[in-house]
Amino acid sequence: MSGEFPPLTCKEIKLILTYLNFTPRPRKGTSYEQWVKEENGRLYKVTVDCPKAPFSQTLIKSMAEQAGKTKKDFYAIIKKL
């Protein structure tokens, strides 16, 4: 665990996704939440599993890539918020 990249909570991930103009899809009876955004004709879909929070670096990297961003982008955004 690094001080530069501490684990992120579910609330922080949702704040980042909201900042990036993602919207949550209705839940379908699972713990997974899907957040979506269409940009330049491409659909971005991020899967968030809040019971896994605080999220590991691997999961944060995966969610960032699903959003079309990098892990560093996510941490830069959370510092702004």
C-alpha positions as a Markdown table, in Angstrom:
| # | Residue | x | y | z |
|---|---|---|---|---|
| 1 | Met | 0.0 | 0.0 | 0.0 |
| 2 | Ser | 1.5 | 3.3 | -1.0 |
| 3 | Gly | 0.8 | 6.8 | 0.4 |
| 4 | Glu | 0.5 | 8.1 | -3.1 |
| 5 | Phe | -2.2 | 5.6 | -4.0 |
| 6 | Pro | -4.2 | 4.7 | -0.9 |
| 7 | Pro | -7.2 | 2.4 | -1.3 |
| 8 | Leu | -10.4 | 4.1 | -2.4 |
| 9 | Thr | -13.8 | 3.7 | -0.9 |
| 10 | Cys | -17.0 | 3.0 | -2.7 |
| 11 | Lys | -18.1 | 6.6 | -2.1 |
| 12 | Glu | -14.9 | 8.0 | -3.6 |
| 13 | Ile | -15.3 | 5.8 | -6.7 |
| 14 | Lys | -18.9 | 7.0 | -7.1 |
| 15 | Leu | -17.7 | 10.6 | -6.7 |
| 16 | Ile | -15.1 | 10.1 | -9.4 |
| 17 | Leu | -17.6 | 8.5 | -11.8 |
| 18 | Thr | -20.1 | 11.3 | -11.2 |
| 19 | Tyr | -17.4 | 13.9 | -11.9 |
| 20 | Leu | -16.7 | 12.1 | -15.2 |
| 21 | Asn | -20.5 | 12.3 | -16.1 |
| 22 | Phe | -21.2 | 8.6 | -15.6 |
| 23 | Thr | -24.7 | 7.6 | -14.5 |
| 24 | Pro | -25.7 | 4.5 | -12.5 |
| 25 | Arg | -27.8 | 1.9 | -14.2 |
| 26 | Pro | -30.7 | 0.4 | -12.2 |
| 27 | Arg | -29.5 | -2.5 | -10.0 |
| 28 | Lys | -30.7 | -6.0 | -10.8 |
| 29 | Gly | -30.5 | -7.7 | -7.4 |
| 30 | Thr | -26.8 | -8.1 | -7.2 |
| 31 | Ser | -24.1 | -6.2 | -5.3 |
| 32 | Tyr | -22.6 | -5.0 | -8.6 |
| 33 | Glu | -23.4 | -1.5 | -9.8 |
| 34 | Gln | -22.9 | -0.5 | -13.4 |
| 35 | Trp | -22.1 | 3.1 | -14.3 |
| 36 | Val | -22.4 | 4.1 | -17.9 |
| 37 | Lys | -21.4 | 7.0 | -20.1 |
| 38 | Glu | -21.6 | 7.5 | -23.9 |
| 39 | Glu | -18.9 | 9.7 | -25.4 |
| 40 | Asn | -17.9 | 10.1 | -29.0 |
| 41 | Gly | -20.1 | 7.2 | -30.0 |
| 42 | Arg | -18.5 | 4.8 | -27.5 |
| 43 | Leu | -20.2 | 3.3 | -24.5 |
| 44 | Tyr | -18.1 | 3.2 | -21.4 |
| 45 | Lys | -19.3 | 0.8 | -18.6 |
| 46 | Val | -17.7 | 0.6 | -15.2 |
| 47 | Thr | -18.6 | -2.2 | -12.8 |
| 48 | Val | -18.5 | -1.2 | -9.1 |
| 49 | Asp | -18.8 | -3.9 | -6.4 |
| 50 | Cys | -19.1 | -1.9 | -3.1 |
| 51 | Pro | -18.8 | -4.9 | -0.8 |
| 52 | Lys | -15.2 | -5.2 | -2.1 |
| 53 | Ala | -14.3 | -1.7 | -0.8 |
| 54 | Pro | -11.9 | -0.4 | 0.1 |
| 55 | Phe | -10.7 | -1.2 | -3.4 |
| 56 | Ser | -7.3 | -2.7 | -4.1 |
| 57 | Gln | -4.9 | -1.1 | -6.6 |
| 58 | Thr | -5.8 | -3.9 | -9.1 |
| 59 | Leu | -9.5 | -3.1 | -8.9 |
| 60 | Ile | -9.0 | 0.7 | -9.1 |
| 61 | Lys | -6.8 | 0.2 | -12.2 |
| 62 | Ser | -9.5 | -2.0 | -13.7 |
| 63 | Met | -12.3 | 0.5 | -13.0 |
| 64 | Ala | -10.2 | 3.4 | -14.3 |
| 65 | Glu | -9.5 | 1.5 | -17.6 |
| 66 | Gln | -13.2 | 0.7 | -18.0 |
| 67 | Ala | -13.9 | 4.4 | -17.7 |
| 68 | Gly | -11.2 | 5.2 | -20.3 |
| 69 | Lys | -8.9 | 6.7 | -17.8 |
| 70 | Thr | -5.8 | 5.7 | -15.9 |
| 71 | Lys | -5.4 | 5.0 | -12.2 |
| 72 | Lys | -3.4 | 8.3 | -11.9 |
| 73 | Asp | -6.4 | 10.2 | -13.4 |
| 74 | Phe | -8.7 | 8.8 | -10.7 |
| 75 | Tyr | -6.4 | 9.9 | -7.9 |
| 76 | Ala | -5.9 | 13.4 | -9.5 |
| 77 | Ile | -9.7 | 13.7 | -9.7 |
| 78 | Ile | -10.3 | 12.7 | -6.1 |
| 79 | Lys | -7.7 | 15.3 | -4.9 |
| 80 | Lys | -9.7 | 18.0 | -6.7 |
| 81 | Leu | -13.0 | 16.9 | -5.1 |
